[in-house]
Amino acid sequence: MLVPTYNLMYYAPGSRHYFPFSVFFSGKPIFSVDIHPDGTKFATGGQGEDSGKVVIWNMAPVLKEEDEKNENVPKMLCQMDNHLACVNCVRWSNNGIYLASGGDDKLIMVWKRAAYIGPSTVFGSSSKLANVEQWRCVSILRSHSGDVMDVAWSPHDAWLASCSVDNTVVIWNAVKFPGMMCA
């Protein structure tokens, strides 16, 4: 069974010390991280075994040592292996409802949390990893002819911008995906 381990440095407010905490998964690289607007979770994007990987992590074990040591507090909340190639960027919408990811498969995927139906295993995984939260891809945005390197939400989440190694920036209508404002 694959067990997520942690290796980040966390600075404790009011202290002059850094405490180790890391996110490590299968020795594969992580290229992006973004903290949820409410501070309860964070997302990472990177390389999976044979596809791109987006993982949503619980922030509680980062902030409290007792939660890190407590086996009943989940560290990983959800893993999504839908990208066909490495994930280069993950970004939460400002309202925290959506998570956008972009990768080497030239796609932007927009994720939304689904109704809770109980823990589920990670689709296609040979391990016994369980998703505590369910997230589903609500839109796949296609326009770039090269790797997607970054995405950014507008302040009121009306637009989503993406950029690529194909030298283009696309502004997506986030109210009516997959509509484009301009490319």
Buried (B, 14 or more C-beta within 10 A) or exposed (E): EBEBEBEBEBEEEEEEEEEEBEBEBEEEEBBBBBBBEEEEBBBBBBBBEEBBBBBBBBBBBBBEEEBBEEEEEBBBBBBBBBBEBBBBBBBBBEEBEBBBBBBBBBBBBBBEBEEEEEEEEBEEBEEEBBBBBBBEBEBBBEBBEEBBBBBBBBEEBEBBBBBBBBEEEBBBBBEEBEEBEEE
